[in-house]
Amino acid sequence: MVLFKRPVIFLSMAVLLSSLTACTNGSAAKNLEQSLAADPLLQSNPAVLGATKNQEISTAPKIQLPAEFPQEIPIYPNAKLEEIKRANNSDNKILTRWQSSDPSNIIASFYRSQFQSNKWQVLQQPKDDVEGAFEVQRNDLLLKVAINPKTVTKSAPNQPQTATELLIEYTPNTVATNQPNLNTNSGTVSPSVDPQSLGPVSPGVNVLKQPNSGVEISESQEFNDLNKVPPEWRKQIENLAKLGVLSIESQPINNNSTNVRNNQFEPDKIITRREYARWLVAANNVMYANNPAKKIRLASASINPTFRDVLPKDPDFPAIQGLAEAGLIPSSLSGDATAVLFRPDAPLTREQLLMWKVPLDTRQALPAANLEAVKQTWGFQDTEKIDPKALRAILADFQNAEQSNIRRVFGYTTLFQPKKAVTRAEAGTALSYFGLQSEGMSTIEALKLKGE
């Protein structure tokens, strides 16, 4: 039986093979071949099923804000950070550039509202909401926000034809480098700065060394914009310039083919903490040129720095460190463990002016003080805004009657505005007299002493 079935099986297989061979070139065979063939998409893309097709990945680094960027600086929500760079001067300023597709008036309105609601002190603001710059201050932070509308020449379809550029400039609370006057492009230090001097020494200006100090200050200075100083302060500022106290670097300007030096005092410019420290030491030591016991000893570069942002290489280190060593400014040496930074390029405030200057007037321990005592004596409406550390100096200043710094500089006022920035003219006026009302030193007496 089994032998009978084998020929039948072989015959069926032969018939099937002959049918397939006969139809090799037929349409049915081609359809069968195509249905069993591999997917051409899979042949051209051998990736794993379900995986996405490789895309080009940008290798350009993403620009990020520095770690020390102050959190209190408002950032416009619809703005993209384009660039970060450090200023090419000794101010240690950081400049950030942003782009936004929103109109400039909307951005200006945003910043105006932010500065008002967060109690920033507005030093300058745009005249309109189209373009301009805000200059504001909050505590020790000085901020400038410039708003510049731009025209888009090649915009994408259905995109706005205008854009706005934002320039946010600020001085960081911590200093990333300790190299003054570092040119970040070339990596060189300006040769016009003497590390042991009280400040920049302008070329071509006669200098005079203070006795026993090794510090160079200008022998005499002339400014061509003192007509901008209020008349009641003008003589004092002129005398301080003659005494060489107001060390300000001259800015060269081009006048046709000759190079003329234009000495600008800029009386309305905000004075920084480093400038005031330099002036304070120089003024005190000039006033008491014949009294070594009342001079402020300037620090040498070998002393361990008290502040992390004012190192021995800083041109104002001798003055700032000297003030700290004498206990005239808050520092760890005076028991203030929180004062580890001096913030030399931050604006000087009114209460700081008093804190540093009054001890050099009284030359004795300052009286105990509280808010109520200051309010009863001065009658300020904003006494509660004064830093508790400044209360003793402000109360002691009241006891100096007409020679008090507040009366001489700010006149009669019921608002002290302790956080308000001080101008150069105001700082100079405060430094034009040292001592108590009964016995003190003025610029007139100092000039007479210098002549002798």
DOKEKE-64584 format. One record per residue (C-alpha): y, z, x; residue in one letter. Coordinates in Angstrom, 3 decimals. Layout:
{north:Y, up:Z, east:X, resn:A}
...
//
This chain:
{north:0.000, up:0.000, east:0.000, resn:M}
{north:2.394, up:0.909, east:2.839, resn:V}
{north:1.558, up:-2.234, east:4.691, resn:L}
{north:2.393, up:-4.231, east:1.573, resn:F}
{north:5.971, up:-2.816, east:1.270, resn:K}
{north:7.065, up:-3.498, east:4.873, resn:R}
{north:7.446, up:-7.293, east:4.475, resn:P}
{north:9.640, up:-6.710, east:1.404, resn:V}
{north:12.002, up:-4.437, east:3.327, resn:I}
{north:12.304, up:-6.847, east:6.230, resn:F}
{north:12.964, up:-9.711, east:3.822, resn:L}
{north:15.807, up:-7.770, east:2.064, resn:S}
{north:17.498, up:-6.977, east:5.354, resn:M}
{north:17.318, up:-10.585, east:6.447, resn:A}
{north:18.946, up:-11.766, east:3.212, resn:V}
{north:21.771, up:-9.211, east:3.597, resn:L}
{north:22.492, up:-10.171, east:7.203, resn:L}
{north:22.570, up:-13.841, east:6.367, resn:S}
{north:25.030, up:-13.169, east:3.529, resn:S}
{north:27.383, up:-11.304, east:5.787, resn:L}
{north:27.141, up:-13.978, east:8.430, resn:T}
{north:27.887, up:-16.659, east:5.934, resn:A}
{north:30.968, up:-14.820, east:4.670, resn:C}
{north:32.397, up:-13.971, east:8.052, resn:T}
{north:35.262, up:-16.418, east:7.598, resn:N}
{north:35.649, up:-15.767, east:3.889, resn:G}
{north:38.440, up:-13.887, east:2.091, resn:S}
{north:36.118, up:-11.086, east:1.055, resn:A}
{north:35.234, up:-10.360, east:4.655, resn:A}
{north:38.870, up:-10.323, east:5.676, resn:K}
{north:39.751, up:-7.918, east:2.866, resn:N}
{north:36.900, up:-5.656, east:3.906, resn:L}
{north:38.064, up:-5.776, east:7.546, resn:E}
{north:41.660, up:-4.950, east:6.662, resn:Q}
{north:40.671, up:-2.041, east:4.453, resn:S}
{north:38.627, up:-0.499, east:7.249, resn:L}
{north:41.223, up:-1.170, east:10.021, resn:A}
{north:43.400, up:1.652, east:11.532, resn:A}
{north:46.889, up:2.267, east:10.131, resn:D}
{north:49.374, up:0.266, east:12.295, resn:P}
{north:51.959, up:3.089, east:11.978, resn:L}
{north:49.474, up:5.441, east:13.562, resn:L}
{north:48.801, up:2.900, east:16.318, resn:Q}
{north:52.515, up:2.627, east:17.207, resn:S}
{north:53.082, up:6.394, east:16.921, resn:N}
{north:50.104, up:8.312, east:18.326, resn:P}
{north:51.635, up:11.690, east:17.432, resn:A}
{north:49.630, up:14.290, east:15.607, resn:V}
{north:49.609, up:13.874, east:11.857, resn:L}
{north:52.399, up:15.927, east:10.295, resn:G}
{north:54.477, up:16.123, east:13.489, resn:A}
{north:58.059, up:14.815, east:13.438, resn:T}
{north:59.161, up:11.959, east:15.605, resn:K}
{north:60.789, up:12.979, east:18.878, resn:N}
{north:64.591, up:12.977, east:18.814, resn:Q}
{north:67.127, up:12.955, east:21.630, resn:E}
{north:68.213, up:16.487, east:22.517, resn:I}
{north:71.747, up:17.048, east:23.875, resn:S}
{north:71.783, up:18.761, east:27.260, resn:T}
{north:75.524, up:19.561, east:27.147, resn:A}
{north:76.078, up:23.343, east:27.419, resn:P}
{north:77.527, up:24.994, east:24.346, resn:K}
{north:80.950, up:26.577, east:24.923, resn:I}
{north:80.906, up:30.274, east:24.098, resn:Q}
{north:83.625, up:32.913, east:24.097, resn:L}
{north:83.602, up:35.269, east:27.105, resn:P}
{north:82.012, up:38.661, east:26.600, resn:A}
{north:85.371, up:40.416, east:27.020, resn:E}
{north:87.066, up:38.382, east:24.262, resn:F}
{north:88.870, up:41.052, east:22.181, resn:P}
{north:87.311, up:41.442, east:18.743, resn:Q}
{north:90.682, up:42.158, east:17.136, resn:E}
{north:91.905, up:38.605, east:17.805, resn:I}
{north:91.562, up:36.685, east:14.525, resn:P}
{north:89.661, up:33.386, east:14.772, resn:I}
{north:90.326, up:30.660, east:12.224, resn:Y}
{north:87.020, up:30.076, east:10.369, resn:P}
{north:87.126, up:26.277, east:10.386, resn:N}
{north:87.957, up:25.874, east:14.079, resn:A}
{north:85.670, up:24.694, east:16.888, resn:K}
{north:86.002, up:26.031, east:20.417, resn:L}
{north:86.652, up:23.159, east:22.845, resn:E}
{north:87.666, up:24.709, east:26.158, resn:E}
{north:88.110, up:28.006, east:28.027, resn:I}
{north:90.122, up:28.319, east:31.205, resn:K}
{north:91.881, up:30.974, east:33.261, resn:R}
{north:95.581, up:30.695, east:34.007, resn:A}
{north:96.524, up:29.587, east:37.534, resn:N}
{north:98.684, up:32.626, east:38.243, resn:N}
{north:98.449, up:36.376, east:38.751, resn:S}
{north:98.576, up:37.221, east:35.039, resn:D}
{north:94.793, up:36.955, east:34.580, resn:N}
{north:95.390, up:35.270, east:31.249, resn:K}
{north:92.623, up:33.478, east:29.391, resn:I}
{north:93.433, up:30.285, east:27.480, resn:L}
{north:91.078, up:29.029, east:24.760, resn:T}
{north:91.553, up:25.664, east:23.054, resn:R}
{north:90.268, up:25.021, east:19.523, resn:W}
{north:90.174, up:22.029, east:17.161, resn:Q}
{north:90.245, up:22.088, east:13.360, resn:S}
{north:90.361, up:19.387, east:10.700, resn:S}
{north:92.526, up:21.589, east:8.456, resn:D}
{north:96.300, up:21.037, east:8.148, resn:P}
{north:98.540, up:23.087, east:10.417, resn:S}
{north:100.400, up:24.760, east:7.531, resn:N}
{north:97.161, up:26.296, east:6.216, resn:I}
{north:96.274, up:27.599, east:9.684, resn:I}
{north:99.771, up:29.017, east:10.228, resn:A}
{north:99.591, up:30.769, east:6.860, resn:S}
{north:96.205, up:32.243, east:7.822, resn:F}
{north:97.523, up:33.742, east:11.063, resn:Y}
{north:100.737, up:34.987, east:9.462, resn:R}
{north:98.661, up:36.866, east:6.899, resn:S}
{north:96.229, up:38.203, east:9.507, resn:Q}
{north:98.970, up:39.558, east:11.760, resn:F}
{north:100.754, up:41.243, east:8.859, resn:Q}
{north:97.680, up:42.812, east:7.271, resn:S}
{north:96.287, up:44.072, east:10.596, resn:N}
{north:99.627, up:45.589, east:11.703, resn:K}
{north:100.323, up:43.364, east:14.704, resn:W}
{north:103.827, up:43.590, east:16.107, resn:Q}
{north:105.303, up:40.107, east:15.809, resn:V}
{north:107.502, up:39.283, east:18.820, resn:L}
{north:107.940, up:35.603, east:17.966, resn:Q}
{north:106.781, up:33.345, east:15.145, resn:Q}
{north:107.155, up:29.678, east:14.157, resn:P}
{north:110.294, up:28.700, east:12.286, resn:K}
{north:108.141, up:26.796, east:9.787, resn:D}
{north:104.465, up:26.382, east:8.920, resn:D}
{north:104.141, up:22.924, east:10.496, resn:V}
{north:103.932, up:23.849, east:14.177, resn:E}
{north:105.006, up:26.502, east:16.613, resn:G}
{north:103.659, up:29.634, east:18.277, resn:A}
{north:103.038, up:33.239, east:17.354, resn:F}
{north:103.560, up:35.893, east:20.024, resn:E}
{north:102.224, up:39.231, east:18.851, resn:V}
{north:101.231, up:42.563, east:20.306, resn:Q}
{north:98.791, up:45.250, east:19.273, resn:R}
{north:98.346, up:48.341, east:21.439, resn:N}
{north:97.998, up:46.946, east:24.994, resn:D}
{north:96.969, up:43.432, east:23.939, resn:L}
{north:99.510, up:40.603, east:24.146, resn:L}
{north:98.472, up:37.485, east:22.236, resn:L}
{north:99.927, up:34.006, east:21.845, resn:K}
{north:98.668, up:31.517, east:19.250, resn:V}
{north:100.149, up:27.997, east:19.452, resn:A}
{north:99.566, up:25.618, east:16.510, resn:I}
{north:99.915, up:21.898, east:17.271, resn:N}
{north:99.249, up:19.215, east:14.615, resn:P}
{north:97.530, up:16.091, east:15.979, resn:K}
{north:97.020, up:12.548, east:14.698, resn:T}
{north:93.467, up:11.194, east:14.686, resn:V}
{north:93.531, up:7.583, east:15.930, resn:T}
{north:89.831, up:6.808, east:15.402, resn:K}
{north:88.572, up:8.859, east:12.509, resn:S}
{north:85.209, up:8.397, east:10.785, resn:A}
{north:85.082, up:6.904, east:7.269, resn:P}
{north:86.126, up:9.300, east:4.508, resn:N}
{north:87.437, up:11.772, east:7.091, resn:Q}
{north:91.026, up:13.209, east:7.319, resn:P}
{north:93.503, up:11.331, east:9.468, resn:Q}
{north:95.039, up:14.526, east:10.891, resn:T}
{north:93.756, up:17.481, east:12.915, resn:A}
{north:95.170, up:20.679, east:14.376, resn:T}
{north:94.889, up:22.012, east:17.894, resn:E}
{north:94.935, up:25.787, east:18.424, resn:L}
{north:95.770, up:27.366, east:21.773, resn:L}
{north:94.923, up:31.070, east:21.891, resn:I}
{north:96.157, up:32.798, east:25.049, resn:E}
{north:95.521, up:36.455, east:25.814, resn:Y}
{north:95.253, up:38.931, east:28.640, resn:T}
{north:91.806, up:40.571, east:28.764, resn:P}
{north:91.526, up:44.356, east:28.720, resn:N}
{north:89.186, up:44.147, east:31.718, resn:T}
{north:89.934, up:42.007, east:34.742, resn:V}
{north:87.082, up:39.729, east:35.727, resn:A}
{north:88.320, up:39.219, east:39.252, resn:T}
{north:90.269, up:41.308, east:41.733, resn:N}
{north:91.924, up:38.436, east:43.564, resn:Q}
{north:95.636, up:38.282, east:42.720, resn:P}
{north:97.350, up:34.912, east:42.523, resn:N}
{north:93.987, up:33.133, east:42.694, resn:L}
{north:94.155, up:29.431, east:42.030, resn:N}
{north:90.981, up:28.772, east:40.044, resn:T}
{north:91.108, up:25.062, east:40.818, resn:N}
{north:91.337, up:25.277, east:44.562, resn:S}
{north:90.023, up:28.783, east:45.168, resn:G}
{north:92.951, up:29.670, east:47.432, resn:T}
{north:95.279, up:32.639, east:47.340, resn:V}
{north:99.002, up:32.088, east:47.305, resn:S}
{north:100.411, up:32.920, east:50.732, resn:P}
{north:103.702, up:34.187, east:49.242, resn:S}
{north:102.164, up:37.563, east:48.316, resn:V}
{north:102.076, up:40.406, east:50.799, resn:D}
{north:99.151, up:42.739, east:49.882, resn:P}
{north:101.124, up:45.748, east:51.104, resn:Q}
{north:104.362, up:44.922, east:49.307, resn:S}
{north:105.768, up:46.206, east:46.052, resn:L}
{north:105.728, up:42.692, east:44.682, resn:G}
{north:106.087, up:39.007, east:45.514, resn:P}
{north:108.545, up:38.349, east:48.312, resn:V}
{north:110.520, up:35.185, east:47.725, resn:S}
{north:110.949, up:32.894, east:50.700, resn:P}
{north:114.434, up:32.949, east:52.150, resn:G}
{north:115.372, up:36.369, east:50.708, resn:V}
{north:116.412, up:39.113, east:53.104, resn:N}
{north:114.112, up:42.107, east:52.907, resn:V}
{north:114.526, up:45.737, east:53.841, resn:L}
{north:111.707, up:48.193, east:54.558, resn:K}
{north:111.910, up:51.513, east:52.810, resn:Q}
{north:111.798, up:54.368, east:55.316, resn:P}
{north:108.281, up:55.700, east:55.996, resn:N}
{north:106.759, up:53.454, east:53.369, resn:S}
{north:105.861, up:50.149, east:54.999, resn:G}
{north:106.790, up:48.467, east:51.712, resn:V}
{north:109.168, up:45.553, east:51.622, resn:E}
{north:111.764, up:45.182, east:48.887, resn:I}
{north:114.652, up:42.774, east:48.556, resn:S}
{north:117.806, up:43.962, east:50.268, resn:E}
{north:120.007, up:42.506, east:47.562, resn:S}
{north:119.397, up:40.282, east:44.583, resn:Q}
{north:121.624, up:37.989, east:42.578, resn:E}
{north:120.804, up:36.717, east:39.107, resn:F}
{north:122.695, up:33.945, east:37.365, resn:N}
{north:121.888, up:34.977, east:33.788, resn:D}
{north:123.231, up:38.531, east:33.686, resn:L}
{north:125.809, up:37.344, east:31.156, resn:N}
{north:122.949, up:37.600, east:28.663, resn:K}
{north:122.678, up:41.340, east:29.290, resn:V}
{north:124.603, up:43.481, east:26.737, resn:P}
{north:127.986, up:44.468, east:28.246, resn:P}
{north:127.216, up:48.206, east:28.188, resn:E}
{north:124.160, up:47.630, east:30.420, resn:W}
{north:125.438, up:44.838, east:32.644, resn:R}
{north:126.949, up:46.956, east:35.413, resn:K}
{north:123.817, up:49.090, east:35.765, resn:Q}
{north:121.617, up:46.001, east:36.045, resn:I}
{north:123.939, up:44.466, east:38.641, resn:E}
{north:123.816, up:47.672, east:40.684, resn:N}
{north:120.023, up:47.815, east:40.535, resn:L}
{north:119.943, up:44.230, east:41.797, resn:A}
{north:122.243, up:45.170, east:44.683, resn:K}
{north:119.904, up:48.033, east:45.498, resn:L}
{north:116.976, up:45.593, east:45.635, resn:G}
{north:115.015, up:47.342, east:42.878, resn:V}
{north:114.407, up:44.407, east:40.529, resn:L}
{north:111.873, up:42.418, east:42.515, resn:S}
{north:111.441, up:39.177, east:40.584, resn:I}
{north:110.157, up:36.036, east:42.231, resn:E}
{north:112.672, up:33.192, east:42.190, resn:S}
{north:111.550, up:29.981, east:40.507, resn:Q}
{north:112.430, up:26.745, east:42.323, resn:P}
{north:113.986, up:23.955, east:40.299, resn:I}
{north:114.816, up:20.384, east:41.208, resn:N}
{north:118.479, up:19.491, east:41.274, resn:N}
{north:118.699, up:15.790, east:42.122, resn:N}
{north:117.565, up:15.495, east:45.746, resn:S}
{north:118.187, up:19.114, east:46.742, resn:T}
{north:115.967, up:22.104, east:46.062, resn:N}
{north:117.938, up:24.916, east:44.442, resn:V}
{north:116.536, up:28.351, east:43.785, resn:R}
{north:117.369, up:29.568, east:40.283, resn:N}
{north:117.228, up:33.363, east:40.086, resn:N}
{north:116.592, up:34.321, east:36.479, resn:Q}
{north:116.466, up:37.960, east:35.420, resn:F}
{north:115.502, up:37.031, east:31.829, resn:E}
{north:116.771, up:40.288, east:30.286, resn:P}
{north:115.057, up:39.725, east:26.935, resn:D}
{north:111.628, up:39.063, east:28.444, resn:K}
{north:108.950, up:41.688, east:27.803, resn:I}
{north:108.248, up:43.703, east:30.938, resn:I}
{north:104.658, up:44.313, east:31.987, resn:T}
{north:103.190, up:47.631, east:33.055, resn:R}
{north:102.852, up:46.442, east:36.648, resn:R}
{north:106.489, up:45.335, east:36.835, resn:E}
{north:107.756, up:48.633, east:35.476, resn:Y}
{north:105.556, up:50.614, east:37.857, resn:A}
{north:106.973, up:48.592, east:40.761, resn:R}
{north:110.569, up:49.070, east:39.580, resn:W}
{north:110.060, up:52.774, east:38.853, resn:L}
{north:108.821, up:53.554, east:42.363, resn:V}
{north:111.477, up:51.385, east:44.020, resn:A}
{north:114.323, up:52.843, east:41.934, resn:A}
{north:113.261, up:56.448, east:42.500, resn:N}
{north:112.892, up:55.991, east:46.237, resn:N}
{north:116.223, up:54.197, east:46.579, resn:V}
{north:118.051, up:56.820, east:44.513, resn:M}
{north:116.653, up:59.589, east:46.717, resn:Y}
{north:116.749, up:57.701, east:50.006, resn:A}
{north:118.087, up:60.819, east:51.790, resn:N}
{north:115.743, up:63.256, east:50.037, resn:N}
{north:112.116, up:62.738, east:51.164, resn:P}
{north:110.913, up:65.597, east:48.930, resn:A}
{north:111.733, up:63.564, east:45.818, resn:K}
{north:110.235, up:60.270, east:46.964, resn:K}
{north:106.989, up:58.851, east:45.593, resn:I}
{north:104.472, up:58.321, east:48.364, resn:R}
{north:102.960, up:54.865, east:48.230, resn:L}
{north:99.186, up:54.595, east:48.538, resn:A}
{north:97.489, up:52.924, east:51.465, resn:S}
{north:94.751, up:50.343, east:51.099, resn:A}
{north:92.160, up:52.789, east:52.450, resn:S}
{north:92.373, up:55.050, east:49.371, resn:I}
{north:89.666, up:54.697, east:46.731, resn:N}
{north:91.258, up:52.973, east:43.719, resn:P}
{north:91.705, up:55.059, east:40.595, resn:T}
{north:91.739, up:52.099, east:38.238, resn:F}
{north:88.994, up:49.488, east:38.138, resn:R}
{north:91.493, up:46.676, east:37.473, resn:D}
{north:93.980, up:47.547, east:40.263, resn:V}
{north:92.199, up:47.293, east:43.590, resn:L}
{north:93.656, up:47.551, east:47.124, resn:P}
{north:94.038, up:43.747, east:47.287, resn:K}
{north:96.448, up:43.828, east:44.336, resn:D}
{north:100.056, up:43.458, east:45.559, resn:P}
{north:101.154, up:46.327, east:43.294, resn:D}
{north:98.333, up:48.669, east:44.322, resn:F}
{north:100.571, up:50.866, east:46.553, resn:P}
{north:102.974, up:51.615, east:43.689, resn:A}
{north:100.447, up:51.971, east:40.852, resn:I}
{north:97.994, up:54.041, east:42.905, resn:Q}
{north:100.922, up:56.094, east:44.207, resn:G}
{north:102.008, up:56.947, east:40.658, resn:L}
{north:98.446, up:57.966, east:39.827, resn:A}
{north:98.168, up:60.122, east:42.950, resn:E}
{north:101.421, up:61.857, east:41.963, resn:A}
{north:100.118, up:62.489, east:38.430, resn:G}
{north:102.938, up:60.490, east:36.864, resn:L}
{north:100.674, up:58.150, east:34.871, resn:I}
{north:97.496, up:59.063, east:32.956, resn:P}
{north:94.372, up:58.623, east:35.067, resn:S}
{north:91.108, up:60.314, east:35.933, resn:S}
{north:93.056, up:62.181, east:38.633, resn:L}
{north:95.195, up:63.828, east:35.943, resn:S}
{north:92.147, up:64.740, east:33.863, resn:G}
{north:92.136, up:61.739, east:31.507, resn:D}
{north:88.554, up:60.498, east:31.779, resn:A}
{north:89.259, up:57.581, east:29.436, resn:T}
{north:92.014, up:56.078, east:31.623, resn:A}
{north:89.765, up:53.988, east:33.866, resn:V}
{north:91.817, up:50.815, east:33.365, resn:L}
{north:95.521, up:50.434, east:34.037, resn:F}
{north:95.914, up:47.033, east:32.307, resn:R}
{north:98.707, up:45.952, east:34.675, resn:P}
{north:99.643, up:42.780, east:32.807, resn:D}
{north:99.860, up:44.372, east:29.360, resn:A}
{north:103.345, up:44.928, east:27.888, resn:P}
{north:105.048, up:48.256, east:28.528, resn:L}
{north:105.695, up:50.221, east:25.336, resn:T}
{north:108.528, up:52.606, east:24.558, resn:R}
{north:106.347, up:55.711, east:24.650, resn:E}
{north:104.878, up:54.663, east:28.008, resn:Q}
{north:108.373, up:54.200, east:29.444, resn:L}
{north:109.142, up:57.810, east:28.520, resn:L}
{north:105.802, up:59.190, east:29.742, resn:M}
{north:106.289, up:57.751, east:33.237, resn:W}
{north:110.039, up:58.249, east:33.648, resn:K}
{north:110.851, up:61.683, east:32.158, resn:V}
{north:108.831, up:63.728, east:34.722, resn:P}
{north:111.020, up:62.160, east:37.423, resn:L}
{north:114.114, up:63.367, east:35.518, resn:D}
{north:113.050, up:66.956, east:34.902, resn:T}
{north:111.049, up:67.537, east:38.137, resn:R}
{north:109.269, up:70.406, east:36.371, resn:Q}
{north:106.450, up:70.988, east:33.921, resn:A}
{north:107.091, up:69.380, east:30.556, resn:L}
{north:107.393, up:71.676, east:27.526, resn:P}
{north:104.606, up:72.109, east:24.988, resn:A}
{north:105.162, up:69.797, east:22.038, resn:A}
{north:103.707, up:68.761, east:18.726, resn:N}
{north:104.599, up:66.263, east:16.007, resn:L}
{north:106.668, up:68.743, east:14.053, resn:E}
{north:108.773, up:69.736, east:17.079, resn:A}
{north:109.553, up:66.115, east:17.907, resn:V}
{north:110.358, up:65.345, east:14.279, resn:K}
{north:112.764, up:68.275, east:13.992, resn:Q}
{north:114.602, up:67.461, east:17.221, resn:T}
{north:114.811, up:63.667, east:17.106, resn:W}
{north:114.409, up:63.184, east:13.368, resn:G}
{north:112.233, up:60.090, east:13.813, resn:F}
{north:110.699, up:58.748, east:10.607, resn:Q}
{north:107.681, up:57.378, east:12.485, resn:D}
{north:106.820, up:60.423, east:14.595, resn:T}
{north:103.191, up:60.331, east:13.433, resn:E}
{north:102.761, up:56.975, east:15.224, resn:K}
{north:103.514, up:58.477, east:18.643, resn:I}
{north:100.608, up:58.980, east:21.029, resn:D}
{north:100.000, up:62.760, east:21.415, resn:P}
{north:100.104, up:62.267, east:25.196, resn:K}
{north:103.740, up:61.153, east:24.951, resn:A}
{north:105.045, up:63.997, east:22.754, resn:L}
{north:105.906, up:66.327, east:25.649, resn:R}
{north:107.928, up:63.665, east:27.494, resn:A}
{north:109.805, up:62.672, east:24.338, resn:I}
{north:110.667, up:66.293, east:23.542, resn:L}
{north:111.818, up:66.933, east:27.127, resn:A}
{north:113.967, up:63.790, east:26.994, resn:D}
{north:115.824, up:65.243, east:23.992, resn:F}
{north:116.882, up:68.211, east:26.099, resn:Q}
{north:118.694, up:65.876, east:28.514, resn:N}
{north:121.426, up:65.313, east:25.915, resn:A}
{north:123.533, up:62.197, east:26.512, resn:E}
{north:121.625, up:61.290, east:29.663, resn:Q}
{north:118.327, up:61.094, east:27.812, resn:S}
{north:116.540, up:57.793, east:28.225, resn:N}
{north:116.199, up:57.236, east:24.484, resn:I}
{north:119.944, up:57.666, east:23.849, resn:R}
{north:120.994, up:55.561, east:26.854, resn:R}
{north:118.546, up:52.712, east:26.148, resn:V}
{north:117.936, up:52.639, east:22.396, resn:F}
{north:121.121, up:54.308, east:21.157, resn:G}
{north:121.163, up:56.166, east:17.873, resn:Y}
{north:118.024, up:55.482, east:15.890, resn:T}
{north:115.840, up:57.207, east:13.313, resn:T}
{north:112.907, up:54.953, east:14.195, resn:L}
{north:111.401, up:55.331, east:17.649, resn:F}
{north:108.843, up:52.491, east:17.240, resn:Q}
{north:106.625, up:53.924, east:20.005, resn:P}
{north:104.348, up:50.869, east:20.264, resn:K}
{north:107.209, up:48.362, east:20.539, resn:K}
{north:107.321, up:46.383, east:23.784, resn:A}
{north:110.160, up:47.071, east:26.226, resn:V}
{north:112.390, up:44.304, east:27.601, resn:T}
{north:113.459, up:43.942, east:31.209, resn:R}
{north:117.037, up:44.872, east:30.327, resn:A}
{north:115.874, up:48.053, east:28.571, resn:E}
{north:113.639, up:49.022, east:31.493, resn:A}
{north:116.439, up:48.443, east:33.980, resn:G}
{north:118.842, up:50.571, east:31.950, resn:T}
{north:116.343, up:53.431, east:31.862, resn:A}
{north:115.980, up:53.262, east:35.661, resn:L}
{north:119.747, up:53.244, east:36.291, resn:S}
{north:119.892, up:57.052, east:36.119, resn:Y}
{north:117.493, up:59.744, east:37.374, resn:F}
{north:117.791, up:63.460, east:36.799, resn:G}
{north:119.263, up:65.932, east:34.327, resn:L}
{north:122.687, up:65.728, east:32.778, resn:Q}
{north:124.120, up:68.408, east:35.027, resn:S}
{north:122.769, up:66.930, east:38.249, resn:E}
{north:121.403, up:63.423, east:38.592, resn:G}
{north:121.643, up:60.188, east:40.517, resn:M}
{north:123.170, up:56.975, east:39.192, resn:S}
{north:123.232, up:53.495, east:40.651, resn:T}
{north:126.882, up:53.975, east:41.661, resn:I}
{north:126.027, up:57.031, east:43.768, resn:E}
{north:122.991, up:55.262, east:45.222, resn:A}
{north:125.155, up:52.327, east:46.342, resn:L}
{north:127.594, up:54.715, east:47.984, resn:K}
{north:124.688, up:56.391, east:49.780, resn:L}
{north:123.387, up:53.019, east:50.895, resn:K}
{north:126.837, up:52.083, east:52.251, resn:G}
{north:126.994, up:55.260, east:54.279, resn:E}
//
